[in-house]
Amino acid sequence: MPHMNTNILRGFFDGTSQGDPLHYGVGEILFINQNHQYLLRYALGKDTITRDEFTSLWILLYTSFHLGVKRIQVLSDSKLVGFWVNMEFF
């Protein structure tokens, strides 16, 4: 594993759906540096896209923790997850 330093690492996550009936999955990527990253993808079966977005965030944070990441900037296209994490409720 590449050396973890005190810089803030970037992580991205997203949920997705495809087909009829809808099948859901999630993907995460954690950038260690310009040459090293962790890419994670999971098929979750039939579920809601909201649950998959939250599951994807959890997988990214869980993986980061177990890799020894101390600081992470999390990016996503999900406004709902962003509002929830930042406690900006309607």
Residue pairs with C-beta under 8 A, 6 or more apart in sequence:
1 67
2 32
2 33
2 35
2 36
4 32
4 67
4 68
4 69
4 70
6 70
6 71
7 71
8 71
8 72
8 73
9 30
9 31
9 32
9 64
9 69
9 71
9 72
9 73
10 30
10 31
10 72
10 73
10 75
11 28
11 29
11 30
11 31
11 60
11 64
11 72
11 73
11 74
11 75
12 28
12 29
12 60
12 74
12 75
12 76
13 26
13 27
13 28
13 53
13 56
13 57
13 59
13 60
13 74
13 75
13 76
14 26
14 27
14 28
14 53
14 56
14 76
14 77
14 78
15 24
15 25
15 26
15 49
15 52
15 53
15 55
15 56
15 78
16 24
16 25
16 26
16 27
16 49
16 52
17 23
17 24
17 25
17 49
17 52
18 25
21 46
22 46
23 43
23 45
23 46
24 43
24 44
24 45
24 46
24 47
24 48
24 49
24 52
25 41
25 42
25 43
25 44
25 52
26 41
26 42
26 44
26 52
26 53
26 55
26 56
26 59
27 39
27 40
27 41
27 42
27 56
28 38
28 39
28 40
28 41
28 56
28 59
28 60
28 63
29 37
29 38
29 39
29 40
30 37
30 38
30 40
30 60
30 63
30 64
30 67
30 69
30 72
31 37
32 38
38 63
38 67
40 59
40 60
40 63
42 59
44 52
44 55
50 80
53 76
53 78
53 80
53 81
54 81
54 84
57 74
57 76
57 81
57 85
60 74
61 72
61 74
64 72
74 85
76 82
82 88
83 89
83 90
